[in-house]
Amino acid sequence: MHILCLGINHTAASLDLREKLAFNEDGVRAALARLGCGDGLHNTYEMVIISTCNRSELYVVSSKPEFDEIETLLSDVHGVSVEDFRGHLYRYTGECVVNHLYRVTTGLDSLVLGEPQILGQVTRSLELALGVGACGAVLSRLFRSAIHAGKRARTETAISCNPASVSSLAASLAEKELKNLPTAQVVVVGAGEMAELAVEALRKRGVAQIVVVNRTLERAQSLANRWEAQASTFEHFEDLLLNADIVISSTSAPHTIITAPHMVDIMLKRSHHLMVMIDIAVPRDIDPEVSRIPGIKLFDIDNLDHQVNSLLAERAAEVPLVEAILAEEETRFLEYLKALDMLPIITELRKQAEAIRQNEVKRTLHRLPELTEVERDRIDAMTRSLVKKLLETPTQRLRAEANCPHASEYATVAQTLFDLPGEQGLCAFSKQICSLTMTVTANRKPHISQTDQFGS
């Protein structure tokens, strides 16, 4: 078996392409539901999908080290030709998957170095996969380990010092574009986490007039109440836009909700008075053509890159400390994988020994009908203890040798010596994990090279 990751992020592709391949939660569930249904995923056993404003990534456990099935899934789900995105994807296998996911959860791979939101997003991705039964032992352990690494990075280092997020960068950009931000009238569209972070960042900058607009008034009101803002629905959206100085939009809508023709009418009524619009949604909430309308300054998530640079200097010094944590957690996970591959052998060995024990006890008791029930129980208990003690050393050695470079050879010897069924210890997964661990221990790389990242 093989652990694979296929993904696209802010460094590999434009926003135009990223939004075409983005998933909302319903889309994630629908894609995961294809697993085990014979719907084109014949080699895939487990799957977790991470989809945020800056990345869409599919993590799978597969019987083959090939990405065709996952690429086809992306194409089918989003209605985009594989040829349109194949050259923009990065592909990881084995150790590189582990390393990449740990870098994601710790914020080392984020647009904003060390940003904290990604940890919650990865946790939610795992919950969705577990909820539909798409995540098994391997990916469950990998993701829990990566989440643990992310928590360690944020508690043991200062990688998240001076907390910042895409939403707070949007507020900073608004402050830069308007000379007197505290007196501005701001409309925040959406009521999710990103929208709340934007409201929080605006409040901290002294903005007094904030209206939260959402499809459901209850959610808008709930967010607004927490920050002493106002709440509204789209029924009053046009009136709000007529007076807004700043619009920050972050919904999970699958299509644009603010169109160019609509904004042309709005700006005519405003006499083209300046409006700053910041779209931090993926897919985008605001039609890019809106940027052509006089009086509107439109920014999207890719325009926030230059805002990030001021944060990097403060956090960059923490990267080596975070990578040391990643090294520890990676090693633990790979050791777990190797031990996991030995479990079928140990299980078969115990099953074989128990079958022999039961057969011999049954035959012996058949020859000794005069024994009392107490005596029969004592013989049964004695044989159980005997088998347990005989197997104790072999099973301990198998577990211990799982962590050595020659684990697959030990697995083969154990299968041959005890005549165990199946190919558990000989599978490609065992050999792959052993070679990966040798690479990790002998030549760990803190960063993935461009060649590794994008494959061939």
Secondary structure as UniProt FT lines:
FT   STRAND          2..9
FT   TURN            10..12
FT   HELIX           15..20
FT   HELIX           25..33
FT   TURN            34..38
FT   STRAND          44..51
FT   STRAND          55..62
FT   HELIX           68..78
FT   HELIX           82..85
FT   HELIX           86..88
FT   STRAND          90..93
FT   HELIX           95..105
FT   TURN            106..109
FT   TURN            113..114
FT   HELIX           117..131
FT   TURN            132..133
FT   HELIX           137..156
FT   TURN            159..160
FT   HELIX           166..177
FT   TURN            179..180
FT   HELIX           181..183
FT   STRAND          185..189
FT   HELIX           193..204
FT   TURN            205..206
FT   STRAND          209..213
FT   HELIX           217..226
FT   TURN            227..228
FT   STRAND          230..232
FT   HELIX           234..236
FT   HELIX           237..243
FT   STRAND          246..249
FT   HELIX           260..269
FT   TURN            270..272
FT   STRAND          275..279
FT   HELIX           288..292
FT   TURN            294..295
FT   STRAND          296..300
FT   HELIX           301..304
FT   HELIX           305..316
FT   TURN            317..318
FT   HELIX           319..367
FT   TURN            369..370
FT   HELIX           373..401
FT   TURN            402..403
FT   TURN            405..406
FT   HELIX           407..418
FT   HELIX           424..426
FT   HELIX           428..442
FT   HELIX           450..454
//
